[in-house]
Amino acid sequence: MTQEQLTAIVFIVGIFLILREFICWYWKQNRIVALLEEIRDRLPQQAGDDGDDAPDEIHERREPHF
């Protein structure tokens, strides 16, 4: 691998990371995730119990399907 190829790869990866951060900021992805986690954590408190009566699948953390 030549120096030019290595420089190009590093440059492209850097641009990708910068654009990814900008897009996440613009669409408020980080804030949305934080709010959803806060809601998830508060639900058992608002229900007045520790959430043990809820079905097990509610307690499982699932990955989003796109």
Order of alpha helices (4+ residues) and beta strands (2+ residues): alpha-alpha-alpha
